[in-house]
Structures are given as structure tokens and as C-alpha cells.
Amino acid sequence: MFIARQRHVQALADALVHLDLARELIAQDAQAPLDLLAEELRLAHQALMTITGEYTPDDLLGAIFSSFCIGK
């Protein structure tokens, strides 16, 4: 798989971490607190949205524009 930007690789890695944590919650306890599970899934979704451009916090914009050279 080819991924154009390092931030995409990082976003995928972040999503995977949160999905793994959600899976572990379920594996450890079938009655795991739904709020903890929902939060891990929300964080995974948020990480994936940074790739599609649906979620753009200031630090993401900073990461994008830091790769461009703008003269003063």
C-alpha cells in the first residue's frame, strides 16, 4: 500500500492503536463499559477523518503547512 504523506501513516497507526484497545476491552470483558469502548472507537474514527480531511484541528493544519517553504 502506498501512502503519500507521513501524517497519513501516523493517522493510520493512531487508528490502529485505538481499534486494538477497543478489541482488548471486549476480549477482557464482554460487559466492558460502553463509554470506554465508544471513546476508543471515536478516537479511531477521528484519526481516520484526519486523512479524509473531515477533521482538521489546528495542529493538523500546522503539520500540513510545515512541509511548505514560505519565504518571509
VMD Tcl script that builds the backbone (N, CA, C; Angstrom):
set m [mol new atoms 216]
animate dup $m
set s [atomselect $m all]
$s set {name element resname resid chain x y z} {
  {N N MET 1 A 0.837 -1.159 0.000}
  {CA C MET 1 A 0.000 0.000 0.000}
  {C C MET 1 A 0.893 1.236 0.000}
  {N N PHE 2 A 0.551 2.219 -0.818}
  {CA C PHE 2 A 1.303 3.465 -0.898}
  {C C PHE 2 A 0.534 4.550 -0.160}
  {N N ILE 3 A 1.200 5.219 0.741}
  {CA C ILE 3 A 0.590 6.316 1.484}
  {C C ILE 3 A 1.443 7.549 1.239}
  {N N ALA 4 A 0.815 8.608 0.738}
  {CA C ALA 4 A 1.536 9.772 0.252}
  {C C ALA 4 A 2.225 10.592 1.339}
  {N N ARG 5 A 1.638 10.702 2.469}
  {CA C ARG 5 A 2.173 11.588 3.496}
  {C C ARG 5 A 2.453 10.843 4.793}
  {N N GLN 6 A 3.471 11.283 5.494}
  {CA C GLN 6 A 3.799 10.697 6.789}
  {C C GLN 6 A 2.652 10.874 7.777}
  {N N ARG 7 A 1.924 11.992 7.671}
  {CA C ARG 7 A 0.802 12.201 8.587}
  {C C ARG 7 A -0.295 11.175 8.362}
  {N N HIS 8 A -0.426 10.664 7.127}
  {CA C HIS 8 A -1.399 9.601 6.863}
  {C C HIS 8 A -0.970 8.312 7.556}
  {N N VAL 9 A 0.317 8.019 7.483}
  {CA C VAL 9 A 0.850 6.828 8.155}
  {C C VAL 9 A 0.602 6.937 9.655}
  {N N GLN 10 A 0.865 8.114 10.216}
  {CA C GLN 10 A 0.654 8.322 11.649}
  {C C GLN 10 A -0.822 8.200 12.008}
  {N N ALA 11 A -1.695 8.739 11.174}
  {CA C ALA 11 A -3.137 8.648 11.444}
  {C C ALA 11 A -3.604 7.198 11.423}
  {N N LEU 12 A -3.100 6.423 10.476}
  {CA C LEU 12 A -3.458 5.003 10.421}
  {C C LEU 12 A -2.934 4.257 11.642}
  {N N ALA 13 A -1.721 4.595 12.060}
  {CA C ALA 13 A -1.154 3.958 13.255}
  {C C ALA 13 A -1.970 4.316 14.497}
  {N N ASP 14 A -2.372 5.581 14.599}
  {CA C ASP 14 A -3.195 6.012 15.735}
  {C C ASP 14 A -4.536 5.283 15.740}
  {N N ALA 15 A -5.158 5.180 14.577}
  {CA C ALA 15 A -6.443 4.480 14.478}
  {C C ALA 15 A -6.284 3.025 14.895}
  {N N LEU 16 A -5.210 2.399 14.460}
  {CA C LEU 16 A -4.971 1.000 14.808}
  {C C LEU 16 A -4.800 0.814 16.313}
  {N N VAL 17 A -4.094 1.733 16.950}
  {CA C VAL 17 A -3.914 1.662 18.406}
  {C C VAL 17 A -5.274 1.684 19.101}
  {N N HIS 18 A -6.130 2.602 18.699}
  {CA C HIS 18 A -7.437 2.725 19.346}
  {C C HIS 18 A -8.341 1.540 19.032}
  {N N LEU 19 A -8.258 1.013 17.826}
  {CA C LEU 19 A -9.047 -0.176 17.496}
  {C C LEU 19 A -8.561 -1.383 18.293}
  {N N ASP 20 A -7.247 -1.491 18.460}
  {CA C ASP 20 A -6.700 -2.584 19.277}
  {C C ASP 20 A -7.147 -2.464 20.734}
  {N N LEU 21 A -7.152 -1.240 21.252}
  {CA C LEU 21 A -7.607 -1.035 22.629}
  {C C LEU 21 A -9.083 -1.407 22.779}
  {N N ALA 22 A -9.884 -1.059 21.785}
  {CA C ALA 22 A -11.305 -1.425 21.821}
  {C C ALA 22 A -11.462 -2.945 21.783}
  {N N ARG 23 A -10.685 -3.592 20.946}
  {CA C ARG 23 A -10.738 -5.053 20.849}
  {C C ARG 23 A -10.327 -5.698 22.170}
  {N N GLU 24 A -9.287 -5.155 22.795}
  {CA C GLU 24 A -8.837 -5.686 24.086}
  {C C GLU 24 A -9.900 -5.512 25.168}
  {N N LEU 25 A -10.588 -4.378 25.153}
  {CA C LEU 25 A -11.666 -4.160 26.121}
  {C C LEU 25 A -12.733 -5.241 25.993}
  {N N ILE 26 A -13.088 -5.552 24.757}
  {CA C ILE 26 A -14.114 -6.569 24.518}
  {C C ILE 26 A -13.593 -7.947 24.900}
  {N N ALA 27 A -12.339 -8.230 24.565}
  {CA C ALA 27 A -11.765 -9.548 24.853}
  {C C ALA 27 A -11.636 -9.789 26.360}
  {N N GLN 28 A -11.291 -8.752 27.101}
  {CA C GLN 28 A -11.114 -8.895 28.546}
  {C C GLN 28 A -12.441 -9.051 29.273}
  {N N ASP 29 A -13.448 -8.362 28.772}
  {CA C ASP 29 A -14.733 -8.364 29.472}
  {C C ASP 29 A -15.838 -8.094 28.466}
  {N N ALA 30 A -16.656 -9.095 28.236}
  {CA C ALA 30 A -17.765 -8.938 27.294}
  {C C ALA 30 A -18.717 -7.836 27.751}
  {N N GLN 31 A -18.686 -7.514 29.024}
  {CA C GLN 31 A -19.534 -6.455 29.576}
  {C C GLN 31 A -18.722 -5.176 29.832}
  {N N ALA 32 A -17.703 -4.943 29.020}
  {CA C ALA 32 A -16.860 -3.758 29.185}
  {C C ALA 32 A -17.734 -2.501 29.143}
  {N N PRO 33 A -17.357 -1.486 29.904}
  {CA C PRO 33 A -18.146 -0.250 29.896}
  {C C PRO 33 A -18.263 0.316 28.479}
  {N N LEU 34 A -19.490 0.564 28.074}
  {CA C LEU 34 A -19.721 1.039 26.712}
  {C C LEU 34 A -19.122 2.410 26.463}
  {N N ASP 35 A -19.023 3.242 27.492}
  {CA C ASP 35 A -18.439 4.556 27.281}
  {C C ASP 35 A -16.952 4.462 26.946}
  {N N LEU 36 A -16.239 3.519 27.552}
  {CA C LEU 36 A -14.822 3.325 27.221}
  {C C LEU 36 A -14.662 2.789 25.805}
  {N N LEU 37 A -15.488 1.838 25.450}
  {CA C LEU 37 A -15.449 1.275 24.106}
  {C C LEU 37 A -15.793 2.342 23.068}
  {N N ALA 38 A -16.840 3.109 23.337}
  {CA C ALA 38 A -17.248 4.165 22.410}
  {C C ALA 38 A -16.155 5.209 22.232}
  {N N GLU 39 A -15.455 5.540 23.309}
  {CA C GLU 39 A -14.387 6.540 23.219}
  {C C GLU 39 A -13.238 6.045 22.348}
  {N N GLU 40 A -12.854 4.786 22.502}
  {CA C GLU 40 A -11.778 4.242 21.662}
  {C C GLU 40 A -12.195 4.234 20.189}
  {N N LEU 41 A -13.434 3.873 19.930}
  {CA C LEU 41 A -13.925 3.874 18.549}
  {C C LEU 41 A -14.009 5.298 17.996}
  {N N ARG 42 A -14.397 6.255 18.834}
  {CA C ARG 42 A -14.458 7.652 18.403}
  {C C ARG 42 A -13.068 8.173 18.053}
  {N N LEU 43 A -12.084 7.830 18.878}
  {CA C LEU 43 A -10.716 8.275 18.611}
  {C C LEU 43 A -10.156 7.642 17.338}
  {N N ALA 44 A -10.483 6.381 17.091}
  {CA C ALA 44 A -10.058 5.726 15.846}
  {C C ALA 44 A -10.703 6.418 14.651}
  {N N HIS 45 A -11.985 6.710 14.769}
  {CA C HIS 45 A -12.706 7.397 13.693}
  {C C HIS 45 A -12.121 8.784 13.445}
  {N N GLN 46 A -11.828 9.496 14.516}
  {CA C GLN 46 A -11.239 10.831 14.407}
  {C C GLN 46 A -9.889 10.773 13.692}
  {N N ALA 47 A -9.071 9.782 14.007}
  {CA C ALA 47 A -7.769 9.634 13.346}
  {C C ALA 47 A -7.948 9.403 11.853}
  {N N LEU 48 A -8.921 8.575 11.489}
  {CA C LEU 48 A -9.165 8.314 10.070}
  {C C LEU 48 A -9.721 9.545 9.359}
  {N N MET 49 A -10.507 10.339 10.061}
  {CA C MET 49 A -11.058 11.550 9.444}
  {C C MET 49 A -9.981 12.577 9.135}
  {N N THR 50 A -8.848 12.527 9.836}
  {CA C THR 50 A -7.776 13.468 9.506}
  {C C THR 50 A -7.200 13.172 8.125}
  {N N ILE 51 A -7.316 11.937 7.667}
  {CA C ILE 51 A -6.826 11.575 6.334}
  {C C ILE 51 A -7.770 12.100 5.265}
  {N N THR 52 A -9.068 11.962 5.502}
  {CA C THR 52 A -10.057 12.369 4.503}
  {C C THR 52 A -10.316 13.863 4.514}
  {N N GLY 53 A -9.799 14.554 5.522}
  {CA C GLY 53 A -9.981 15.992 5.591}
  {C C GLY 53 A -11.251 16.414 6.304}
  {N N GLU 54 A -11.966 15.478 6.878}
  {CA C GLU 54 A -13.200 15.809 7.582}
  {C C GLU 54 A -12.925 16.399 8.955}
  {N N TYR 55 A -11.745 16.177 9.482}
  {CA C TYR 55 A -11.383 16.673 10.808}
  {C C TYR 55 A -10.055 17.382 10.676}
  {N N THR 56 A -10.023 18.669 10.924}
  {CA C THR 56 A -8.794 19.428 10.739}
  {C C THR 56 A -8.514 20.328 11.944}
  {N N PRO 57 A -7.978 19.784 13.011}
  {CA C PRO 57 A -7.608 20.633 14.148}
  {C C PRO 57 A -6.405 21.495 13.788}
  {N N ASP 58 A -6.159 22.488 14.598}
  {CA C ASP 58 A -5.057 23.410 14.327}
  {C C ASP 58 A -3.711 22.711 14.213}
  {N N ASP 59 A -3.468 21.693 15.019}
  {CA C ASP 59 A -2.174 21.017 14.937}
  {C C ASP 59 A -2.028 20.252 13.632}
  {N N LEU 60 A -3.137 19.756 13.073}
  {CA C LEU 60 A -3.063 19.097 11.773}
  {C C LEU 60 A -2.732 20.119 10.695}
  {N N LEU 61 A -3.374 21.278 10.747}
  {CA C LEU 61 A -3.068 22.323 9.774}
  {C C LEU 61 A -1.611 22.752 9.891}
  {N N GLY 62 A -1.123 22.839 11.111}
  {CA C GLY 62 A 0.285 23.165 11.306}
  {C C GLY 62 A 1.198 22.127 10.693}
  {N N ALA 63 A 0.826 20.848 10.822}
  {CA C ALA 63 A 1.630 19.771 10.234}
  {C C ALA 63 A 1.610 19.849 8.714}
  {N N ILE 64 A 0.469 20.170 8.156}
  {CA C ILE 64 A 0.357 20.266 6.699}
  {C C ILE 64 A 1.238 21.399 6.179}
  {N N PHE 65 A 1.088 22.581 6.772}
  {CA C PHE 65 A 1.801 23.745 6.266}
  {C C PHE 65 A 3.274 23.767 6.657}
  {N N SER 66 A 3.679 22.944 7.606}
  {CA C SER 66 A 5.093 22.903 7.965}
  {C C SER 66 A 5.936 22.271 6.865}
  {N N SER 67 A 5.288 21.540 5.948}
  {CA C SER 67 A 6.044 20.910 4.866}
  {C C SER 67 A 6.221 21.841 3.662}
  {N N PHE 68 A 5.650 23.039 3.735}
  {CA C PHE 68 A 5.805 24.006 2.659}
  {C C PHE 68 A 6.788 25.084 3.087}
  {N N CYS 69 A 7.606 25.511 2.157}
  {CA C CYS 69 A 8.554 26.583 2.440}
  {C C CYS 69 A 7.930 27.897 1.984}
  {N N ILE 70 A 7.674 28.774 2.936}
  {CA C ILE 70 A 7.086 30.069 2.615}
  {C C ILE 70 A 8.098 31.129 3.012}
  {N N GLY 71 A 8.544 31.897 2.018}
  {CA C GLY 71 A 9.543 32.930 2.277}
  {C C GLY 71 A 8.972 34.088 3.070}
  {N N LYS 72 A 9.840 34.751 3.798}
  {CA C LYS 72 A 9.396 35.901 4.605}
  {C C LYS 72 A 9.770 37.180 3.920}
}
mol reanalyze $m
mol bondsrecalc $m
mol representation Tube
mol addrep $m
